[in-house]
Amino acid sequence: MDKKGIAVQYKHSGYNCAQAVIAAFADTAGVSMDEAMALGAAFGAGMGCMKATCGAAVGAGIVLGKAKYGKAPVSSSARKLLTEFEKRCGATICGDLKGIGTGRVICSCDDCVRNAAAILEEML
């Protein structure tokens, strides 16, 4: 199974979107599963559970930082990651993605996790 499928599988196992993405790339990021869970714990339901930046995108940013820090410019890569995430998912804000206020879901959690993992696979 590829990283996208693994990440979605973690999501279906009860982990939040950030944890699911980080866990799928734990080996790449050089973290244990416990560390992956801890790093993503505060990012369910959007950053800080405030329906802010999507947890899948945050998780991908954490992996990108761990994998590239000290080896390449991380800020420009993070911008590229979020720009591509927005292009594929339609937004970067969890509340917008889930249709809070509009009643129209733009992108499901599974697809946000899948897209974040796909972008990481392409960038790493």
ZIMO-V981973 format. One record per residue. RES is the residue in one letter. SS is DSSP state (a for helix, b for strand, c for the rest). Layout:
BEGIN
res=(RES:RES)
ss=(SS:SS)
END
This chain:
BEGIN
res=(M:D:K:K:G:I:A:V:Q:Y:K:H:S:G:Y:N:C:A:Q:A:V:I:A:A:F:A:D:T:A:G:V:S:M:D:E:A:M:A:L:G:A:A:F:G:A:G:M:G:C:M:K:A:T:C:G:A:A:V:G:A:G:I:V:L:G:K:A:K:Y:G:K:A:P:V:S:S:S:A:R:K:L:L:T:E:F:E:K:R:C:G:A:T:I:C:G:D:L:K:G:I:G:T:G:R:V:I:C:S:C:D:D:C:V:R:N:A:A:A:I:L:E:E:M:L)
ss=(c:c:a:a:a:a:a:a:a:a:a:a:c:c:c:c:a:a:a:a:a:a:a:a:c:a:a:a:a:c:c:c:a:a:a:a:a:a:a:a:a:a:a:c:c:c:a:a:a:c:c:c:b:c:a:a:a:a:a:a:a:a:a:a:a:a:a:a:c:c:c:c:c:a:a:a:a:a:a:a:a:a:a:a:a:a:a:a:a:c:c:c:b:a:a:a:a:c:c:c:c:c:c:c:c:c:c:c:a:a:a:a:a:a:a:a:a:a:a:a:a:a:a:c)
END
